[in-house]
Amino acid sequence: MLLARASVLIVVIGAMSVMGVVDATDAHGSTVLLSITVTPTAASIADGATQQFTATGNYLGGSTANLTDTVTWSSSDTSVATVSNTSGSQGLATGTGTGAVTITAKDTAALIDGTAALTVTPAVLVAITVAPTASSVAEGDTQQFSATGVYSD
């Protein structure tokens, strides 16, 4: 009978810790990272276009922190999309082909990661240039123009 009461007490203390009643640090005084949320959770871009992802750390006790610049970013298929780990552009994904990939933000110290889905569609027409840009012709003469499409890739 005494053993059953001890088990219940342990469960209650564990639940209090998760609910944030107990201090949100581990035995060494460090905050405890529980999970990483990557936003947007799903995105779609054209080949050649970019999408910025953000990583948010969720900590024991309910606090959060922006981890975008400190996590390691990766793509499940770099022939479809790459994602930057370069200072100043961390989390910036670029379409390199068509298809679907998983973008991952990983905290290498805690071995915790978060993911998002990215779909890369075929390149889209973003501009048309006409040449020549200016022309002057005499009445009855002709002028040949050309139009060039510029695509997102």
C-alpha positions as CSV (number, residue, x, y, z in Angstrom):
1,M,0.0,0.0,0.0
2,L,2.8,2.4,0.8
3,L,4.4,1.7,-2.6
4,A,1.3,2.9,-4.4
5,R,1.3,6.2,-2.6
6,A,4.9,6.9,-3.5
7,S,4.2,6.3,-7.2
8,V,1.4,8.8,-7.2
9,L,3.6,11.4,-5.5
10,I,6.2,11.0,-8.2
11,V,3.6,11.5,-11.0
12,V,2.3,14.6,-9.3
13,I,5.8,16.2,-9.0
14,G,6.5,15.3,-12.7
15,A,3.3,16.9,-13.8
16,M,4.0,20.1,-11.7
17,S,7.4,20.4,-13.4
18,V,5.9,20.2,-16.9
19,M,3.2,22.7,-16.0
20,G,5.9,25.2,-15.0
21,V,5.3,25.1,-11.3
22,V,8.8,23.9,-10.6
23,D,11.8,26.0,-12.0
24,A,12.2,25.7,-15.8
25,T,16.0,24.9,-15.5
26,D,17.8,21.6,-15.3
27,A,20.2,20.5,-12.5
28,H,23.0,22.7,-14.0
29,G,20.8,25.9,-14.2
30,S,20.3,25.7,-18.0
31,T,17.0,26.2,-19.6
32,V,15.4,23.1,-21.0
33,L,14.6,23.1,-24.7
34,L,11.5,21.0,-25.3
35,S,10.8,21.5,-29.1
36,I,11.5,23.7,-32.1
37,T,8.7,25.2,-34.2
38,V,9.5,26.2,-37.8
39,T,7.3,28.8,-39.4
40,P,5.7,28.9,-41.9
41,T,4.8,25.2,-41.3
42,A,4.1,24.8,-45.1
43,A,5.0,27.1,-48.0
44,S,5.1,27.1,-51.8
45,I,7.5,29.0,-54.0
46,A,8.4,29.1,-57.7
47,D,11.7,27.6,-58.8
48,G,14.3,30.3,-58.3
49,A,12.3,32.2,-55.6
50,T,13.0,32.3,-51.9
51,Q,11.2,31.7,-48.6
52,Q,12.3,32.8,-45.2
53,F,11.8,30.3,-42.4
54,T,12.0,31.1,-38.7
55,A,12.8,28.7,-35.8
56,T,11.3,29.2,-32.4
57,G,12.5,27.3,-29.3
58,N,9.9,26.2,-26.9
59,Y,11.2,25.8,-23.3
60,L,10.2,24.1,-20.1
61,G,8.1,26.6,-18.2
62,G,6.4,28.0,-21.4
63,S,9.0,30.5,-22.5
64,T,10.0,30.8,-26.2
65,A,13.0,32.2,-28.0
66,N,13.9,32.9,-31.6
67,L,16.6,30.4,-32.6
68,T,16.7,31.2,-36.4
69,D,20.3,32.4,-36.2
70,T,21.6,29.6,-33.9
71,V,20.1,26.4,-35.3
72,T,21.5,24.4,-38.2
73,W,19.3,24.5,-41.3
74,S,19.0,21.7,-43.9
75,S,16.9,20.6,-46.8
76,S,15.8,17.0,-47.5
77,D,16.7,17.4,-51.2
78,T,19.1,20.2,-52.3
79,S,18.2,19.6,-56.0
80,V,14.7,21.0,-55.1
81,A,15.6,23.6,-52.5
82,T,18.6,24.8,-50.5
83,V,18.5,26.6,-47.1
84,S,21.1,29.0,-45.8
85,N,23.2,28.8,-42.7
86,T,25.2,31.9,-43.7
87,S,25.2,34.7,-41.1
88,G,22.5,37.2,-41.9
89,S,20.4,34.9,-44.1
90,Q,19.9,31.8,-41.9
91,G,16.7,30.0,-42.7
92,L,16.4,31.5,-46.2
93,A,15.3,28.7,-48.6
94,T,15.8,29.0,-52.4
95,G,14.0,26.9,-55.0
96,T,16.6,25.0,-57.2
97,G,14.2,22.6,-58.9
98,T,10.6,21.4,-58.7
99,G,9.2,19.1,-56.0
100,A,8.6,18.9,-52.3
101,V,11.1,19.0,-49.5
102,T,11.3,19.1,-45.7
103,I,13.2,22.0,-44.2
104,T,14.7,21.2,-40.9
105,A,16.0,23.4,-38.1
106,K,18.2,21.5,-35.6
107,D,19.7,22.5,-32.3
108,T,22.8,20.3,-32.4
109,A,23.5,20.6,-28.7
110,A,20.1,19.4,-27.6
111,L,19.6,17.1,-30.6
112,I,16.1,18.6,-31.1
113,D,14.7,19.6,-34.5
114,G,11.7,21.1,-36.0
115,T,10.5,20.8,-39.6
116,A,8.4,22.6,-42.2
117,A,7.2,21.6,-45.7
118,L,8.2,23.5,-48.8
119,T,6.9,22.9,-52.3
120,V,8.8,24.3,-55.3
121,T,6.7,24.8,-58.4
122,P,8.0,25.4,-62.0
123,A,9.5,28.8,-62.7
124,V,7.1,31.6,-63.4
125,L,7.3,34.5,-65.8
126,V,8.2,37.6,-63.8
127,A,8.9,40.2,-66.4
128,I,9.1,40.9,-70.2
129,T,11.6,43.1,-71.8
130,V,11.1,44.7,-75.2
131,A,14.0,45.8,-77.4
132,P,14.6,48.3,-78.6
133,T,13.2,50.3,-75.7
134,A,12.8,53.4,-77.9
135,S,12.5,53.7,-81.7
136,S,11.9,56.3,-84.3
137,V,10.9,55.4,-87.9
138,A,9.7,57.4,-90.9
139,E,6.1,57.0,-92.0
140,G,5.8,53.8,-94.1
141,D,9.0,52.2,-92.7
142,T,9.0,49.3,-90.3
143,Q,10.8,48.5,-87.0
144,Q,11.4,45.0,-85.7
145,F,10.9,44.5,-81.9
146,S,11.7,41.5,-79.8
147,A,10.3,40.5,-76.5
148,T,12.2,38.4,-73.9
149,G,10.6,36.7,-71.0
150,V,12.4,36.7,-67.6
151,Y,11.6,33.7,-65.4
152,S,11.9,33.3,-61.6
153,D,14.8,30.9,-62.0
